[in-house]
Amino acid sequence: MKRNVPVFGLIIGIIFPMLGMLVMYLVKFGGTPFGEFIQTMINNHKVAAMVLSLSLLANAIPFIYYTNKRLDLTARGILIATMLYAVLIVLLKFVW
């Protein structure tokens, strides 16, 4: 797969916040089982919005990397994934 395509950036932009959410789980909810953490996020949408918004900071790492490498289409895909996560966060925080 070519590296300078928006689809590659979209995949990276979806995976990195999941890794950020795993880090959030280990740092903040490390004493609870992972299933209970997921259940808390399903039941309490405000907690889910907080965890997702903090995990989006993980997207800054690949975005800056691909921007500095002048792979702008990949960086655009990461930005699109970040915006999709932002819409999800707004929906979780204010609508549901």
C-alpha positions in Angstrom: 0.0 0.0 0.0 1.3 3.5 -0.8 1.9 5.6 2.2 0.7 8.9 0.8 -3.0 8.1 0.5 -5.9 9.4 2.6 -7.2 5.8 3.3 -3.9 4.9 5.1 -4.2 8.1 7.2 -7.8 7.2 8.0 -6.8 3.8 9.2 -4.0 5.3 11.3 -6.3 8.0 12.6 -8.8 5.3 13.8 -6.2 3.0 15.4 -4.1 5.5 17.3 -7.0 6.8 19.5 -7.8 3.2 20.4 -4.2 2.9 21.6 -4.7 6.2 23.5 -7.8 4.8 25.1 -5.8 1.7 26.2 -3.3 4.0 27.8 -6.1 6.0 29.5 -7.4 2.7 30.8 -4.0 1.7 32.2 -3.4 5.1 33.8 -6.8 6.1 35.2 -8.8 2.8 35.5 -5.9 0.4 36.0 -7.4 -1.2 39.1 -10.7 -2.2 37.4 -11.2 -5.1 34.9 -11.2 -4.1 31.3 -14.8 -5.4 30.8 -16.0 -3.1 33.6 -14.2 -0.2 32.0 -16.0 -0.8 28.7 -19.3 -1.3 30.5 -18.7 2.1 32.3 -18.1 3.8 28.9 -21.3 2.2 27.5 -23.4 3.2 30.5 -21.9 6.7 31.2 -21.6 8.7 28.0 -19.9 11.6 29.7 -17.1 9.4 30.8 -16.9 7.9 27.3 -16.7 11.4 25.9 -13.9 12.4 28.3 -11.9 9.2 27.6 -12.3 9.6 23.8 -11.4 13.3 23.8 -8.2 12.6 25.8 -7.3 9.6 23.6 -7.5 11.8 20.5 -4.3 13.4 21.6 -2.6 10.3 20.4 -3.5 11.3 16.8 -1.1 14.3 17.2 1.9 12.0 17.0 1.3 10.5 13.5 -0.2 13.8 12.2 2.9 15.7 13.0 5.1 12.9 11.7 3.4 12.7 8.4 3.1 16.5 8.0 6.9 16.8 8.6 7.6 14.1 6.1 5.4 16.0 3.6 3.0 13.1 3.2 0.1 15.5 3.2 -2.6 13.1 1.9 -1.9 10.7 4.8 -2.0 13.6 7.3 -5.4 14.6 5.7 -6.7 11.1 6.4 -5.6 11.4 10.0 -7.3 14.8 10.3 -10.6 13.4 8.8 -10.5 10.5 11.3 -10.0 13.0 14.1 -13.0 15.1 13.0 -15.1 11.9 12.9 -14.1 11.2 16.5 -14.9 14.8 17.4 -18.4 14.4 16.0 -18.8 11.2 18.0 -17.6 13.0 21.2 -20.1 15.9 20.7 -22.9 13.4 20.2 -21.9 11.4 23.3 -21.6 14.6 25.4 -24.7 16.5 24.4 -27.2 14.3 22.6 -27.2 10.8 24.2 
